[in-house]
Each structure stands twice: as structure tokens, then as C-alpha cells.
Amino acid sequence: MRPCTRETTRSPARCSSTSLRTCWSGAGPAGPTRCSPEDFQRIYHHPQAVNREAAIEPPATRQPGPAGMYATAQWLRAAFSGLRWEVHHAVAHDDLVALHVTMSGRHTGDFVTYQPGTATADAAMPPTGKPFAVTQTHWFRTRDGMITEHWANRDDLAMARQAGWVPPSPGFLLRAAIAKRRAQKRPA
């Protein structure tokens, strides 16, 4: 694998696109949640682009192409303010691009997950107002300079600890039950 540099990001075959790096780096918009729908169209405009992480996200995130990817960004934006992805490493090999990042932000809205493949709320974490910073790797498959697939490895336990979800206090458990009921009453 070759690391992405300014020269290699100009070549779609090497690093998918400059827009990918811009949307994910701290130098540009604060990660993919700050990209506009037009940015998603440019980066993920392959109509069959798939987010392999969307099974427990809201139903709108599971559609292929830019609309599904943008729905994921909106879902994250609703739960976490000040989201930022600091890119530590970016490497590319053939049609595969990997980013090692630190995601940081503050938990300021309900974070709702769904039973896999359904619109049924599975869990809802009420806002704690606490900041977090966790490492992740994001993997992208590309074709003709367009992203066609995304999946990730995240440190969800570290995020849960920093956001104040675990260990849960009795008050947090009550607020989580209320947040889940609220999520179940809203359309996904």
C-alpha cells in the first residue's frame, strides 16, 4: 500500500479523490458530517455505493448511493455536535483506500440505533453533553474514482465510556428508556 500524498490524491485510482480527503480531514470541512449534499454527490455519486455500517442506522441510511451516505452523516450530526475526524494515515492499494482517524465531538442529541434492517428503535442514548475522542479506521472500495463501498472499525466501548453511557447510572438508564420511547414514537 502507498500512503496518500498531495500527488497521489490527484489520481482517482490511488486515493479515490481529493474530495474524500478534504471531507474527512481536519483541514477541510469537519469530517463527512459537514459535507454538503453536493459533496456527497461528488464523492459517493456511484449509484450503487453501499455503506456496510448502515444495518443498525435509520432506514434512510441503508439506501445505496449518495443519499444513503448523506443520511448517515445527518444521523450522526443529530446526536453529536462539533464532530471532527482528524486523519492520521491514508493509504491506498488498487481499489482500496483506508483512513486511520480520530473522531471527536460532544454528545448533545439522542443517539438512536435500530434493530438490524428494521425501522424499530433498538437503543437510544440520551445526550450527556460529554466530549469524546476515539480512533477508527474507515475502508473504502473505489471504481473509476468513485467510492462504491464503505465499512469501518470503531472503538465503540471507548466512545461509550467517554460519552458517559457506561457504566450507566440509574438516572442515565431512566433517561435512556425515555429516549427510546421517544424514538419509537417518531418515524425513523
C-alpha positions as CSV (number, residue, x, y, z in Angstrom):
1,M,0.0,0.0,0.0
2,R,1.2,3.5,-0.8
3,P,0.4,6.4,1.6
4,C,-1.8,9.1,0.1
5,T,0.1,12.3,-0.5
6,R,-0.8,15.5,-2.4
7,E,0.5,13.9,-5.6
8,T,-1.4,10.6,-5.2
9,T,-4.7,12.2,-4.1
10,R,-4.8,13.8,-7.6
11,S,-5.1,10.3,-9.1
12,P,-8.5,8.8,-8.5
13,A,-7.1,5.3,-8.8
14,R,-4.7,6.0,-5.9
15,C,-6.9,7.7,-3.3
16,S,-10.4,7.9,-4.7
17,S,-10.5,11.7,-4.8
18,T,-9.2,14.9,-3.2
19,S,-12.8,15.5,-2.1
20,L,-12.7,12.3,0.1
21,R,-9.6,13.6,1.9
22,T,-11.0,17.1,2.2
23,C,-14.3,15.9,3.7
24,W,-12.5,13.6,6.2
25,S,-9.6,15.8,7.2
26,G,-9.4,18.5,9.8
27,A,-8.0,20.8,7.1
28,G,-11.3,20.9,5.2
29,P,-14.9,20.6,6.5
30,A,-15.1,18.9,9.9
31,G,-15.4,15.4,8.6
32,P,-18.2,13.9,6.4
33,T,-20.9,15.3,8.6
34,R,-20.1,18.8,7.4
35,C,-20.1,17.9,3.7
36,S,-22.9,19.3,1.7
37,P,-25.2,17.0,-0.4
38,E,-23.3,18.2,-3.4
39,D,-20.0,16.9,-1.8
40,F,-21.6,13.5,-1.2
41,Q,-22.8,13.5,-4.8
42,R,-19.3,14.2,-6.0
43,I,-17.6,11.7,-3.7
44,Y,-20.2,8.9,-3.4
45,H,-22.0,9.5,-6.7
46,H,-21.8,6.0,-7.8
47,P,-25.5,5.0,-7.7
48,Q,-24.6,1.6,-6.1
49,A,-22.3,2.9,-3.3
50,V,-23.0,0.9,-0.2
51,N,-22.4,1.7,3.5
52,R,-21.8,-1.7,5.2
53,E,-22.2,0.0,8.6
54,A,-25.8,1.1,8.0
55,A,-27.6,-2.1,9.2
56,I,-28.4,-0.5,12.7
57,E,-28.7,3.0,11.4
58,P,-32.0,4.7,10.4
59,P,-33.7,3.2,7.3
60,A,-32.8,6.2,5.1
61,T,-29.1,5.4,5.6
62,R,-29.5,2.0,4.0
63,Q,-30.3,3.2,0.5
64,P,-27.5,2.9,-2.0
65,G,-25.6,5.9,-3.4
66,P,-25.1,9.4,-2.1
67,A,-28.5,9.7,-0.4
68,G,-27.8,6.9,2.0
69,M,-24.3,8.2,2.8
70,Y,-25.6,11.7,3.4
71,A,-28.4,10.2,5.7
72,T,-25.7,8.6,7.8
73,A,-24.0,12.0,8.2
74,Q,-27.3,13.6,9.2
75,W,-27.9,10.9,11.7
76,L,-24.5,11.5,13.3
77,R,-24.9,15.2,13.2
78,A,-28.3,15.0,15.1
79,A,-26.6,13.2,18.0
80,F,-23.1,14.7,18.1
81,S,-22.1,18.4,17.9
82,G,-18.7,19.6,16.8
83,L,-17.9,16.3,15.0
84,R,-14.4,16.2,13.6
85,W,-12.3,13.5,12.0
86,E,-8.5,14.0,12.3
87,V,-6.9,11.9,9.6
88,H,-3.7,10.3,10.9
89,H,-2.9,8.0,7.9
90,A,-4.4,7.4,4.5
91,V,-3.2,4.5,2.3
92,A,-4.4,3.2,-1.0
93,H,-3.8,-0.1,-2.8
94,D,-5.6,-0.9,-6.1
95,D,-9.2,-0.1,-5.5
96,L,-9.0,0.0,-1.7
97,V,-8.4,3.2,0.4
98,A,-8.1,3.1,4.2
99,L,-8.1,6.1,6.6
100,H,-7.0,5.9,10.2
101,V,-8.7,8.7,12.0
102,T,-9.7,10.1,15.4
103,M,-13.4,11.1,15.6
104,S,-14.2,13.6,18.3
105,G,-17.2,15.6,19.3
106,R,-19.8,16.1,22.1
107,H,-22.9,14.0,22.7
108,T,-25.7,16.6,22.5
109,G,-28.7,14.8,21.0
110,D,-30.4,11.4,21.3
111,F,-28.2,8.7,19.6
112,V,-30.7,6.1,18.3
113,T,-29.7,2.7,16.9
114,Y,-32.2,0.3,15.2
115,Q,-32.7,-3.4,15.2
116,P,-30.7,-4.6,12.1
117,G,-32.5,-4.0,8.9
118,T,-35.7,-2.6,10.5
119,A,-37.2,0.8,11.5
120,T,-37.6,-0.4,15.1
121,A,-35.5,1.6,17.6
122,D,-33.3,-0.8,19.5
123,A,-31.5,1.6,21.9
124,A,-31.4,5.3,22.5
125,M,-28.6,7.1,24.3
126,P,-29.9,10.4,25.7
127,P,-27.5,13.4,25.4
128,T,-24.9,13.6,28.2
129,G,-23.1,16.7,27.0
130,K,-19.8,14.9,27.4
131,P,-16.9,15.1,24.8
132,F,-15.3,12.1,23.3
133,A,-12.3,11.3,21.0
134,V,-11.9,7.7,19.7
135,T,-9.9,6.1,16.9
136,Q,-11.4,4.5,13.9
137,T,-10.4,3.0,10.6
138,H,-12.6,3.6,7.6
139,W,-12.3,1.5,4.5
140,F,-13.4,2.5,1.0
141,R,-13.6,0.5,-2.2
142,T,-13.4,2.7,-5.3
143,R,-14.2,2.3,-9.0
144,D,-13.4,4.9,-11.6
145,G,-12.5,7.3,-8.9
146,M,-15.9,6.9,-7.1
147,I,-16.5,5.3,-3.8
148,T,-18.6,2.2,-4.2
149,E,-18.3,0.7,-0.7
150,H,-17.6,1.8,2.9
151,W,-17.1,-0.1,6.2
152,A,-15.3,0.8,9.4
153,N,-13.7,-0.5,12.6
154,R,-14.5,1.7,15.6
155,D,-13.7,1.7,19.3
156,D,-17.3,1.8,20.5
157,L,-16.6,0.9,24.1
158,A,-14.1,3.8,24.5
159,M,-16.8,6.1,23.0
160,A,-19.5,4.7,25.3
161,R,-17.2,5.3,28.4
162,Q,-16.2,8.8,27.3
163,A,-19.8,9.8,26.4
164,G,-21.0,8.6,29.8
165,W,-23.1,5.7,28.6
166,V,-21.1,3.0,30.6
167,P,-21.2,2.2,33.4
168,P,-24.8,3.5,33.4
169,S,-26.1,5.3,36.4
170,P,-29.7,4.7,37.4
171,G,-30.6,8.2,36.2
172,F,-29.0,7.5,32.8
173,L,-30.9,4.2,32.5
174,L,-34.2,6.1,33.1
175,R,-33.3,8.8,30.6
176,A,-32.3,6.1,28.1
177,A,-35.7,4.4,28.5
178,I,-37.4,7.7,27.9
179,A,-35.2,8.5,24.9
180,K,-36.0,5.0,23.4
181,R,-39.7,5.5,23.9
182,R,-39.4,9.0,22.2
183,A,-37.5,7.4,19.3
184,Q,-40.2,4.6,18.9
185,K,-42.9,7.3,18.6
186,R,-41.0,9.2,15.8
187,P,-40.8,7.8,12.3
188,A,-37.3,6.6,11.5
